Amino acid sequence: MSQFTGQTRLAYSRTWHAINLSTDPRPLGRLATAIAIALMGKHKPIYDPSTDCGDYVVAVGCTDLRVTGKKRAQKMYYSHTTRPGSLKSMSLERMMGKWGGGEVLRRAVRGMLPKNRLRDDRMGRLKCFEGQAHPYKENIVRLGGAASVAQIPEVKAAFAQQASPAQ
């Protein structure tokens, strides 16, 4: 049996997903998991850990990021320059105020991606925006998890053309 069944250029094409954090009820960890899976391409049948076959993800409304329990006040982010006495800590609430929800989401997704040479490329395909406006509206094909390909005007025209000769 051939090892290349289904590994076409179309299978490797990158889809744009949109996630609206204002309307999504999932907390930070669940969202980060779903985003990491889309960035890696694990939802595709051609997934291979050594190839980069993931999609783009646009996250809007990052200011409305949800966390459970007392994480907003108690969760800490640490940074260290390896010099003695340089350990810095910041709570999630302070991070949201200083850098915004996009940075919190980026750090959560980054921690869920494999620590290899592909991680920076995958993170480059995550686009986070604090508000609802973003410059990628025309690229988006999937909203959350529901495909919106049928809403593209070219696809509608093709369906209409296909239906008219049959009648």
TITOR-708892 format. One line per 10 residues: their letters; for each residue x, y, z of C-alpha. Coordinates in nm, 4 decimals. Layout:
N
a> X Y Z; ...
This chain:
167
msqftgqtrl> 0.0000 0.0000 0.0000; 0.1284 0.3475 -0.0829; 0.2413 0.5736 0.1992; 0.1392 0.8846 0.0057; -0.2356 0.8274 -0.0142; -0.4126 1.1572 0.0443; -0.0948 1.3607 0.0860; -0.1829 1.6137 -0.1799; -0.1162 1.9837 -0.1948; -0.4801 2.0418 -0.0975
aysrtwhain> -0.4355 1.8328 0.2168; -0.1406 2.0505 0.3217; -0.3211 2.3788 0.2524; -0.3645 2.6003 0.5568; -0.7127 2.6945 0.6708; -0.7878 3.0050 0.8764; -0.9869 2.9465 1.1980; -1.1531 3.2231 1.3998; -1.2234 3.2016 1.7721; -1.4204 3.4733 1.9493
lstdprplgr> -1.3250 3.4642 2.3173; -1.6148 3.6956 2.4067; -1.8743 3.4348 2.3128; -1.6751 3.1148 2.3754; -1.7611 2.9694 2.7197; -1.4428 2.7589 2.7477; -1.1776 2.8603 3.0039; -0.8170 2.9466 2.9147; -0.6752 2.5928 2.9252; -0.9458 2.4379 2.7083
lataiaialm> -0.9132 2.7172 2.4509; -0.5346 2.6871 2.4459; -0.5618 2.3112 2.3870; -0.7977 2.3570 2.0920; -0.5750 2.6283 1.9437; -0.2591 2.4174 1.9877; -0.4234 2.1225 1.8084; -0.5197 2.3478 1.5148; -0.1704 2.5033 1.4980; -0.0062 2.1588 1.4926
gkhkpiydps> -0.2508 2.0157 1.2376; -0.3493 1.7205 1.4573; -0.7078 1.7490 1.3325; -0.5951 1.6583 0.9789; -0.5616 1.2985 0.8579; -0.2149 1.3738 0.7159; -0.0694 1.4797 1.0540; 0.2968 1.3963 1.1023; 0.4888 1.5263 1.4072; 0.7946 1.6155 1.2006
tdcgdyvvav> 0.6129 1.8239 0.9378; 0.4395 2.1553 0.9833; 0.0894 2.1012 0.8441; -0.1102 2.3175 1.0883; -0.3555 2.5978 1.0226; -0.3833 2.9666 1.1112; -0.5869 3.0720 1.4166; -0.7270 3.4213 1.4736; -0.8362 3.4855 1.8340; -1.0448 3.7998 1.8869
gctdlrvtgk> -1.1840 3.9466 2.2080; -0.8835 3.8471 2.4202; -0.9830 4.0998 2.6871; -1.2734 3.8679 2.7786; -1.0496 3.5685 2.8530; -1.2087 3.3372 3.1107; -1.0312 3.1515 3.3905; -1.1804 2.9353 3.6647; -1.1432 2.9648 4.0389; -0.9070 3.2265 4.1813
kraqkmyysh> -0.6518 3.1983 3.9000; -0.6866 3.5629 3.8014; -0.5332 3.6688 4.1331; -0.3285 3.3598 4.2267; -0.1726 3.2317 3.9023; 0.1832 3.3585 3.8686; 0.4096 3.3966 3.5641; 0.7836 3.3832 3.6278; 1.0857 3.5038 3.4326; 1.4526 3.4657 3.5164
ttrpgslksm> 1.7658 3.5958 3.3414; 1.9853 3.3241 3.5061; 2.1602 3.5949 3.7112; 2.1343 3.5636 4.0909; 1.8378 3.7538 4.2317; 1.6739 3.8210 3.8947; 1.3579 3.6109 3.9439; 1.0575 3.8246 3.8526; 0.6962 3.7200 3.9102; 0.3702 3.8649 3.7831
slermmgkwg> 0.0122 3.7590 3.8544; -0.2316 3.6825 3.5737; -0.4363 3.9890 3.6654; -0.1311 4.2155 3.6382; -0.0261 4.0484 3.3123; -0.3754 4.1101 3.1679; -0.3499 4.4760 3.2687; 0.0033 4.5260 3.1367; 0.0197 4.3084 2.8216; -0.3446 4.2130 2.7598
ggevlrravr> -0.5232 3.8805 2.7253; -0.3459 3.8026 2.3989; -0.0130 3.7555 2.5763; -0.1729 3.5274 2.8372; -0.3293 3.3176 2.5606; 0.0012 3.3099 2.3669; 0.1913 3.1830 2.6717; -0.0696 2.9138 2.7398; -0.0643 2.7915 2.3783; 0.3165 2.8060 2.3622
gmlpknrlrd> 0.3391 2.5802 2.6657; 0.1116 2.3245 2.4981; 0.3077 2.3022 2.1734; 0.5952 2.0537 2.1431; 0.9330 2.1990 2.2359; 1.1035 2.1558 1.8980; 1.2197 2.3555 1.5955; 0.8615 2.3977 1.4668; 0.7237 2.5756 1.7748; 0.8162 2.9302 1.6685
drmgrlkcfe> 0.6703 2.8797 1.3197; 0.3482 2.7448 1.4676; 0.3236 3.0337 1.7141; 0.3671 3.2743 1.4239; 0.0358 3.1493 1.2832; -0.1546 3.2469 1.6008; -0.2979 3.5970 1.5665; -0.4397 3.7502 1.8879; -0.6457 4.0698 1.9043; -0.7891 4.2437 2.2112
gqahpykeni> -1.0961 4.3780 2.0314; -1.3213 4.2351 1.7615; -1.1506 4.4081 1.4670; -0.8747 4.2277 1.2768; -0.7267 4.2461 0.9237; -0.7860 3.8761 0.8381; -1.1647 3.8782 0.7800; -1.1410 3.7691 0.4154; -0.9057 3.4779 0.4948; -1.1255 3.3046 0.7528
vrlggaasva> -1.2852 2.9804 0.6373; -1.3763 2.8186 0.9712; -1.5477 2.9888 1.2645; -1.4771 2.8121 1.5938; -1.5266 2.4638 1.4567; -1.8099 2.5126 1.2082; -1.7056 2.5417 0.8455; -1.8316 2.8480 0.6627; -1.7044 2.7500 0.3180; -2.0599 2.7432 0.1834
qipevkaafa> -2.0879 3.1159 0.2604; -1.8106 3.2123 0.0169; -1.9652 3.3841 -0.2898; -1.7701 3.1713 -0.5399; -1.8925 2.8524 -0.3737; -2.2528 2.9800 -0.3699; -2.2263 3.0630 -0.7404; -2.0846 2.7197 -0.8181; -2.3701 2.5499 -0.6262; -2.6274 2.7657 -0.8052
qqaspaq> -2.4723 2.6846 -1.1439; -2.4674 2.3138 -1.0586; -2.8345 2.3184 -0.9506; -2.9707 2.5129 -1.2502; -2.8835 2.2641 -1.5343; -3.0302 1.9737 -1.3348; -3.3784 2.1297 -1.3304
